[in-house]
Amino acid sequence: MPSSEPAFTPAGRPAPTVAPIGPAEHLAFVRTQRSVSFLQTPAWGRVKTEWRSESLGWYDGRRLVGAGLVLHRPVPRLERYTLAYLPEGPVIDWTGDLTAWLDPLAAHLKAHGAFAIRLGPPVPTHTWSAAQVKEGIADPGIGRLTDLTGQWADPVGARVAGRLRDTGWLPRSPEDGFGVGHPQFKYELPLTGRTEGELLGGMNQLWRRNLRKAARAGVEVTTGEATAGEDLKAFHDLYVHTAERDRFTPRPLRYFETMFAELAAEDPERIRLYLARHRGDLVAAAVLVRVGTHACYSYGASATGKREVRGSNACQWAMIRDSLAAGCDVYDLRGITPTLDADDPHLGLIQFKVGTGGRAVRYVGEWDLPLRPLVYRAFDLYMRRRAR
């Protein structure tokens, strides 16, 4: 429990105080929330073995009203200082007075050796419908999502971004939406109040045709026994193949073994492996993570051969159906780049995801607060040189 005397908000109410909490208390708080990123669960700290993790709580008196998973990254050659990272968090009331929430966080972390805080508010700023995205792709004069007009703007997101900027936080999200952190632009499929038939009806003709092709070809999608090892190894082999083909650096098998073990231990329904096979051949695989009513497509892999049987579409549809059956509000297809330029190699990613219907969403993005400016500048320079 916090012991310091609380500050007061402009409205005269005591501001929340911040103190460490145990994993059990943190998880109990997560379970009271309708939607939390799996990156803000206690188990995720145990997955990220290269970071030191801690759970922090915000208290209103004795009542826990907010929580955050903090990942600490030490500075090379200055290990007593850390970058304190809260991916897609913390879980607080972002509609409230941000100073009252974030000032005690900064004070606590600075006192415990952090040279900077990096966080990613789970707050959207803009939303584009599938129809708007399709129109933008078809228009040669439109190069990016942000060039489109008529998008829905979230006043909470605008207020959060403005408040962060006004209080010294620095935006970190790159121009293309991808970087060393988590994506600022995502594609999401709303599920609330919809039926399977309505979801199918919201997909484009190509997606529906590909699902029929998969069914006619006899593609079977099953959920694997990831913790048994054999199915997870099969997924990882296909994932490495996908990485070689698409030119990205794959994570090692040990990472996925830890991820499945820790998330499943926290909640048996937290993580699930999907495997699409055609006549015994594994043609696609994917990982689904669910916290509360938020279902998230986390990792995917596909074979180069047998593309015509559309195993990836079948895998996605199985995950969407299961998420709907579990009562989820949203199926999160994760990151996209904001490009709509026909010559950009990333366009295929958004075209695949927009075929599900749904919406493109821009979030506030990741922000840094330097707590020790000299150390922060040295760390920033180190990271820039390493990225060259």
VENVENPE-V535398 format. One record per residue. N is the residue number from 0. RES is the residue in one letter. PHI is phi as a letter, one per 30 degrees, with the letter a starting at -180 (NA if undefined). OMEGA is omega in whole degrees, -180 to 180 (NA if undefined). Layout:
N/RES/PHI/OMEGA + N/RES/PHI/OMEGA
This chain:
0/M/NA/179 + 1/P/d/-178 + 2/S/c/-177 + 3/S/d/177 + 4/E/d/-176 + 5/P/d/169 + 6/A/d/-180 + 7/F/b/176 + 8/T/d/177 + 9/P/e/-180 + 10/A/d/178 + 11/G/j/177 + 12/R/d/175 + 13/P/d/177 + 14/A/d/177 + 15/P/e/175 + 16/T/c/-175 + 17/V/c/178 + 18/A/a/176 + 19/P/d/175 + 20/I/b/179 + 21/G/d/179 + 22/P/e/-178 + 23/A/d/179 + 24/E/d/178 + 25/H/d/-179 + 26/L/d/178 + 27/A/d/178 + 28/F/d/179 + 29/V/e/-177 + 30/R/d/176 + 31/T/d/-177 + 32/Q/c/-180 + 33/R/d/-177 + 34/S/b/177 + 35/V/b/174 + 36/S/d/178 + 37/F/d/176 + 38/L/d/178 + 39/Q/c/175 + 40/T/c/179 + 41/P/e/-178 + 42/A/d/-178 + 43/W/d/176 + 44/G/d/179 + 45/R/d/175 + 46/V/d/-176 + 47/K/d/-173 + 48/T/d/-179 + 49/E/d/178 + 50/W/c/168 + 51/R/c/-175 + 52/S/c/172 + 53/E/a/175 + 54/S/c/177 + 55/L/c/178 + 56/G/b/172 + 57/W/c/-178 + 58/Y/c/167 + 59/D/c/-170 + 60/G/i/178 + 61/R/c/-175 + 62/R/c/177 + 63/L/d/-175 + 64/V/c/179 + 65/G/a/180 + 66/A/a/178 + 67/G/a/171 + 68/L/c/179 + 69/V/c/174 + 70/L/c/-177 + 71/H/c/177 + 72/R/c/-179 + 73/P/d/176 + 74/V/d/177 + 75/P/e/179 + 76/R/i/175 + 77/L/b/-169 + 78/E/d/-179 + 79/R/d/176 + 80/Y/c/-180 + 81/T/b/164 + 82/L/d/-179 + 83/A/c/-171 + 84/Y/c/176 + 85/L/c/-177 + 86/P/d/180 + 87/E/h/-180 + 88/G/a/7 + 89/P/d/178 + 90/V/c/-179 + 91/I/b/176 + 92/D/d/-177 + 93/W/d/177 + 94/T/d/-175 + 95/G/d/-180 + 96/D/d/-174 + 97/L/d/179 + 98/T/e/-179 + 99/A/d/180 + 100/W/d/-169 + 101/L/c/179 + 102/D/d/178 + 103/P/d/175 + 104/L/d/-180 + 105/A/d/-179 + 106/A/d/180 + 107/H/d/-175 + 108/L/d/178 + 109/K/d/180 + 110/A/d/-179 + 111/H/c/168 + 112/G/j/179 + 113/A/d/174 + 114/F/c/178 + 115/A/a/174 + 116/I/c/171 + 117/R/b/178 + 118/L/b/-180 + 119/G/b/-178 + 120/P/e/179 + 121/P/d/-173 + 122/V/b/179 + 123/P/d/174 + 124/T/c/-178 + 125/H/b/179 + 126/T/b/176 + 127/W/b/178 + 128/S/d/177 + 129/A/e/-180 + 130/A/d/179 + 131/Q/d/180 + 132/V/d/179 + 133/K/d/178 + 134/E/d/179 + 135/G/d/179 + 136/I/d/-178 + 137/A/d/-176 + 138/D/c/-179 + 139/P/d/179 + 140/G/d/-180 + 141/I/c/-179 + 142/G/c/-175 + 143/R/b/176 + 144/L/e/-176 + 145/T/d/175 + 146/D/d/-179 + 147/L/d/174 + 148/T/c/175 + 149/G/i/178 + 150/Q/d/177 + 151/W/d/180 + 152/A/c/-179 + 153/D/c/-179 + 154/P/d/178 + 155/V/d/179 + 156/G/d/178 + 157/A/d/-179 + 158/R/d/179 + 159/V/d/180 + 160/A/d/180 + 161/G/d/-179 + 162/R/d/177 + 163/L/d/-180 + 164/R/d/-177 + 165/D/d/-177 + 166/T/c/171 + 167/G/j/177 + 168/W/d/-176 + 169/L/c/180 + 170/P/d/-178 + 171/R/c/-174 + 172/S/d/-178 + 173/P/d/-177 + 174/E/d/-176 + 175/D/d/177 + 176/G/i/177 + 177/F/c/178 + 178/G/a/-179 + 179/V/d/180 + 180/G/c/-177 + 181/H/c/-170 + 182/P/d/177 + 183/Q/d/179 + 184/F/c/179 + 185/K/b/173 + 186/Y/c/-174 + 187/E/b/178 + 188/L/c/178 + 189/P/d/-178 + 190/L/c/-173 + 191/T/e/175 + 192/G/i/-177 + 193/R/c/177 + 194/T/c/176 + 195/E/e/180 + 196/G/d/179 + 197/E/d/177 + 198/L/d/176 + 199/L/d/180 + 200/G/d/179 + 201/G/d/179 + 202/M/d/178 + 203/N/d/-175 + 204/Q/d/-179 + 205/L/d/179 + 206/W/d/180 + 207/R/d/178 + 208/R/d/180 + 209/N/d/176 + 210/L/d/176 + 211/R/d/178 + 212/K/d/-180 + 213/A/d/180 + 214/A/d/-179 + 215/R/d/-179 + 216/A/d/179 + 217/G/i/176 + 218/V/d/179 + 219/E/c/179 + 220/V/c/179 + 221/T/b/173 + 222/T/c/-173 + 223/G/d/173 + 224/E/c/-172 + 225/A/d/-176 + 226/T/d/178 + 227/A/d/174 + 228/G/j/-174 + 229/E/d/-180 + 230/D/d/180 + 231/L/d/177 + 232/K/d/178 + 233/A/d/176 + 234/F/e/-175 + 235/H/d/177 + 236/D/e/179 + 237/L/d/178 + 238/Y/d/177 + 239/V/d/176 + 240/H/e/179 + 241/T/d/180 + 242/A/d/179 + 243/E/d/-180 + 244/R/d/-174 + 245/D/c/172 + 246/R/i/168 + 247/F/b/-177 + 248/T/d/-177 + 249/P/d/173 + 250/R/d/-180 + 251/P/d/179 + 252/L/e/-178 + 253/R/e/179 + 254/Y/d/-179 + 255/F/d/176 + 256/E/d/179 + 257/T/d/-179 + 258/M/e/-179 + 259/F/d/-178 + 260/A/d/-175 + 261/E/d/-178 + 262/L/d/179 + 263/A/d/178 + 264/A/d/179 + 265/E/d/180 + 266/D/a/-177 + 267/P/e/-180 + 268/E/c/-173 + 269/R/d/-171 + 270/I/b/-178 + 271/R/b/179 + 272/L/c/179 + 273/Y/c/-178 + 274/L/b/178 + 275/A/c/-179 + 276/R/b/175 + 277/H/b/-179 + 278/R/h/176 + 279/G/i/180 + 280/D/c/176 + 281/L/d/-176 + 282/V/c/177 + 283/A/a/178 + 284/A/a/-178 + 285/A/a/179 + 286/V/c/178 + 287/L/c/176 + 288/V/b/-178 + 289/R/b/172 + 290/V/b/-177 + 291/G/h/-177 + 292/T/c/-180 + 293/H/c/177 + 294/A/c/-171 + 295/C/b/171 + 296/Y/d/-169 + 297/S/c/179 + 298/Y/b/178 + 299/G/b/178 + 300/A/a/180 + 301/S/b/178 + 302/A/d/176 + 303/T/d/175 + 304/G/d/178 + 305/K/h/178 + 306/R/d/-175 + 307/E/d/180 + 308/V/d/171 + 309/R/h/179 + 310/G/d/-179 + 311/S/d/177 + 312/N/d/-180 + 313/A/d/179 + 314/C/d/-180 + 315/Q/d/-178 + 316/W/d/177 + 317/A/d/180 + 318/M/d/178 + 319/I/d/-179 + 320/R/d/-179 + 321/D/d/178 + 322/S/d/177 + 323/L/d/-179 + 324/A/d/180 + 325/A/d/178 + 326/G/i/-178 + 327/C/d/177 + 328/D/d/-173 + 329/V/b/170 + 330/Y/c/-172 + 331/D/c/179 + 332/L/d/174 + 333/R/i/-161 + 334/G/d/169 + 335/I/b/168 + 336/T/c/-178 + 337/P/d/-177 + 338/T/d/172 + 339/L/b/-177 + 340/D/d/-177 + 341/A/d/-179 + 342/D/d/-179 + 343/D/d/-178 + 344/P/d/179 + 345/H/d/-175 + 346/L/d/-178 + 347/G/e/-180 + 348/L/d/-179 + 349/I/d/178 + 350/Q/d/178 + 351/F/d/-175 + 352/K/d/-179 + 353/V/d/178 + 354/G/d/179 + 355/T/d/-169 + 356/G/j/174 + 357/G/i/-171 + 358/R/a/170 + 359/A/c/-175 + 360/V/b/172 + 361/R/c/179 + 362/Y/c/-179 + 363/V/e/180 + 364/G/i/-178 + 365/E/c/-176 + 366/W/b/177 + 367/D/c/169 + 368/L/b/177 + 369/P/d/177 + 370/L/c/173 + 371/R/b/-169 + 372/P/e/-178 + 373/L/d/178 + 374/V/d/179 + 375/Y/d/-179 + 376/R/d/178 + 377/A/d/179 + 378/F/d/180 + 379/D/d/178 + 380/L/d/178 + 381/Y/e/-179 + 382/M/d/179 + 383/R/d/178 + 384/R/d/-179 + 385/R/d/-178 + 386/A/d/-179 + 387/R/d/NA
